[in-house]
Amino acid sequence: MNPLQITGALAIAFGILVMIFPQLVGILIGIFFVILGINILAFGNRFTRLR
């Protein structure tokens, strides 16, 4: 795994932890981090190819 993929996995884990809390803002932030993490994992290889 490259550093971008590790960052993505951490973002997903953080997002899931935030979603556990019942506050609406926490849920929205959690969804944002999960989507961000999935995108980093999905497109991380493309970003490294562009360098």
MISE-214842 format. One line per 10 residues: number of its first residue (from 0); for each residue x, y, z of N, C-alpha, C, O. Coordinates in nm, 4 decimals, padded with zeros to 6 digits. Atoms other than C-alpha are relative to their C-alpha. Layout:
N
NUM = X:Y:Z:X:Y:Z:X:Y:Z:X:Y:Z ~ ...
***
This chain:
51
0 = 00.0849:-00.1197:00.0000:00.0000:00.0000:00.0000:00.0886:00.1249:00.0000:00.1872:00.1335:00.0732 ~ -00.0740:-00.1262:00.0027:00.1247:00.3469:-00.0867:-00.0577:00.0955:00.1052:-00.1650:00.0698:00.1598 ~ 00.0485:-00.0923:-00.1052:00.0887:00.6439:00.1521:-00.1401:00.0540:-00.0250:-00.2149:00.0759:00.0703 ~ 00.1356:-00.0493:00.0287:-00.2244:00.7694:-00.0273:-00.1045:-00.1024:00.0420:-00.2086:-00.0663:00.0970 ~ 00.0969:00.1031:-00.0374:-00.3981:00.4353:00.0262:-00.0101:-00.0126:00.1513:-00.1189:-00.0344:00.2046 ~ 00.0032:00.0050:-00.1465:-00.2979:00.4313:00.3941:-00.0823:00.1170:00.0537:-00.1619:00.1003:00.1461 ~ 00.0777:-00.1166:-00.0408:-00.4379:00.7849:00.4295:-00.1489:-00.0235:-00.0238:-00.2319:00.0136:00.0592 ~ 00.1397:00.0299:00.0306:-00.7598:00.6707:00.2629:-00.0614:-00.0960:00.0997:-00.1752:-00.0774:00.1429 ~ 00.0505:00.0966:-00.0974:-00.7960:00.3746:00.4970:-00.0223:00.0677:00.1355:-00.1214:00.0403:00.2031 ~ 00.0174:-00.0723:-00.1257:-00.7439:00.6025:00.7976:-00.1208:00.0923:-00.0063:-00.1940:00.1054:00.0919
10 = 00.1153:-00.0879:00.0147:-01.0019:00.8476:00.6605:-00.1299:-00.0796:00.0138:-00.2247:-00.0327:00.0768 ~ 00.1197:00.0841:-00.0122:-01.2564:00.5635:00.6278:-00.0233:-00.0381:00.1456:-00.1355:-00.0299:00.1955 ~ 00.0137:00.0406:-00.1405:-01.1858:00.4426:00.9823:-00.0477:00.1177:00.0854:-00.1352:00.1019:00.1705 ~ 00.0413:-00.1181:-00.0755:-01.2165:00.7966:01.1199:-00.1460:00.0345:-00.0286:-00.2212:00.0686:00.0627 ~ 00.1378:-00.0292:00.0373:-01.5400:00.8512:00.9278:-00.0993:-00.0931:00.0674:-00.2048:-00.0495:00.1135 ~ 00.0892:00.0963:-00.0653:-01.6945:00.5326:01.0664:-00.0101:00.0310:00.1495:-00.1185:00.0238:00.2073 ~ 00.0037:-00.0344:-00.1424:-01.5944:00.6329:01.4212:-00.0872:00.1224:00.0248:-00.1632:00.1266:00.1215 ~ 00.0806:-00.1211:-00.0176:-01.7513:00.9762:01.3758:-00.1480:-00.0318:-00.0166:-00.2314:00.0242:00.0545 ~ 00.1405:00.0328:00.0252:-02.0743:00.8206:01.2388:-00.0645:-00.0704:00.1192:-00.1868:-00.0698:00.1328 ~ 00.0563:00.0685:-00.1173:-02.1135:00.6212:01.5616:-00.0709:00.1006:00.0915:-00.1696:00.0668:00.1568
20 = 00.0632:-00.1019:-00.0834:-02.1963:00.9477:01.7406:-00.1303:00.0464:-00.0646:-00.1358:00.0606:-00.1868 ~ 00.1332:-00.0247:00.0559:-02.5646:01.0428:01.6987:-00.0232:00.1414:-00.0535:-00.1267:00.1665:-00.1151 ~ 00.0236:-00.1361:00.0457:-02.5185:01.4130:01.6213:-00.0058:00.0056:-00.1531:00.0713:-00.0614:-00.2218 ~ 00.0173:-00.0097:00.1451:-02.6322:01.5075:01.2724:00.1280:00.0495:-00.0664:00.1670:-00.0020:-00.1712 ~ -00.1236:-00.0524:00.0582:-02.3157:01.7071:01.2067:00.1063:-00.1083:-00.0032:00.1801:-00.1200:-00.1011 ~ -00.0972:00.1087:-00.0041:-02.1037:01.4112:01.3130:-00.0255:-00.1028:-00.1082:00.0684:-00.1539:-00.1693 ~ 00.0345:00.0962:00.1051:-02.2908:01.1815:01.0755:00.0395:00.0556:-00.1363:00.0963:-00.0161:-00.2187 ~ -00.0352:-00.0596:00.1297:-02.2461:01.4252:00.7854:00.1513:00.0024:-00.0196:00.2001:-00.0273:-00.1286 ~ -00.1459:00.0004:00.0107:-01.8745:01.4623:00.8601:00.0507:-00.1419:-00.0234:00.1435:-00.1625:-00.1017 ~ -00.0397:00.1396:00.0192:-01.8442:01.0831:00.8845:-00.0231:-00.0462:-00.1424:00.0635:-00.1116:-00.2004
30 = 00.0279:00.0365:00.1386:-02.0113:01.0331:00.5449:00.1027:00.0647:-00.0928:00.1517:00.0009:-00.1860 ~ -00.0985:-00.0698:00.0823:-01.7777:01.2952:00.3956:00.1348:-00.0718:00.0041:00.1980:-00.0910:-00.0998 ~ -00.1307:00.0653:-00.0110:-01.4677:01.1181:00.5308:-00.0014:-00.1383:-00.0638:00.0989:-00.1790:-00.1224 ~ 00.0073:00.1313:00.0643:-01.5873:00.7749:00.4124:00.0085:00.0157:-00.1511:00.0812:-00.0584:-00.2172 ~ -00.0053:-00.0227:00.1445:-01.6486:00.9109:00.0606:00.1398:00.0430:-00.0414:00.1926:-00.0044:-00.1419 ~ -00.1365:-00.0447:00.0299:-01.3116:01.0895:00.0679:00.0973:-00.1172:00.0036:00.1819:-00.1303:-00.0848 ~ -00.0895:00.1148:-00.0112:-01.1361:00.7730:00.1837:-00.0167:-00.0985:-00.1140:00.0821:-00.1505:-00.1658 ~ 00.0244:00.0910:00.1120:-01.3019:00.5567:-00.0825:00.0597:00.0567:-00.1279:00.1192:-00.0169:-00.2066 ~ -00.0562:-00.0612:00.1195:-01.2016:00.8057:-00.3513:00.1518:-00.0072:00.0004:00.2123:-00.0324:-00.1038 ~ -00.1463:00.0093:-00.0080:-00.8408:00.8109:-00.2274:00.0451:-00.1428:-00.0291:00.1431:-00.1634:-00.1006
40 = -00.0364:00.1394:00.0256:-00.8302:00.4299:-00.2273:-00.0224:-00.0368:-00.1463:00.0577:-00.1094:-00.2050 ~ 00.0336:00.0365:00.1372:-00.9947:00.4064:-00.5697:00.0946:00.0647:-00.1006:00.1343:00.0018:-00.1987 ~ -00.0768:-00.0747:00.0995:-00.7870:00.6728:-00.7448:00.1427:00.0273:00.0438:00.2138:00.1017:-00.0238 ~ -00.1350:-00.0243:-00.0495:-00.4645:00.6659:-00.5391:00.1069:-00.0412:-00.0999:00.2092:00.0259:-00.1134 ~ -00.0988:00.0456:00.0973:-00.2826:00.4673:-00.8072:00.0114:00.0971:-00.1167:00.1208:00.1167:-00.1697 ~ -00.0048:-00.0965:00.1097:-00.3781:00.7225:-01.0749:00.0781:00.1240:00.0390:00.1508:00.1802:-00.0430 ~ -00.0735:-00.1187:-00.0438:-00.2414:01.0095:-00.8642:00.1490:-00.0260:-00.0026:00.2259:00.0632:-00.0385 ~ -00.1431:00.0278:-00.0025:00.0944:00.8345:-00.8270:00.0546:-00.0118:-00.1421:00.1722:00.0169:-00.1645 ~ -00.0463:00.0108:00.1386:00.1136:00.7708:-01.2035:00.0220:00.1370:-00.0616:00.1073:00.1528:-00.1491 ~ -00.0127:-00.1325:00.0601:00.0703:01.1419:-01.2794:00.1304:00.0686:00.0392:00.1760:00.1591:-00.0308
50 = -00.1225:-00.0671:-00.0451:00.3845:01.2352:-01.0830:00.1169:-00.0334:-00.0911:00.2282:00.0141:-00.0687
***
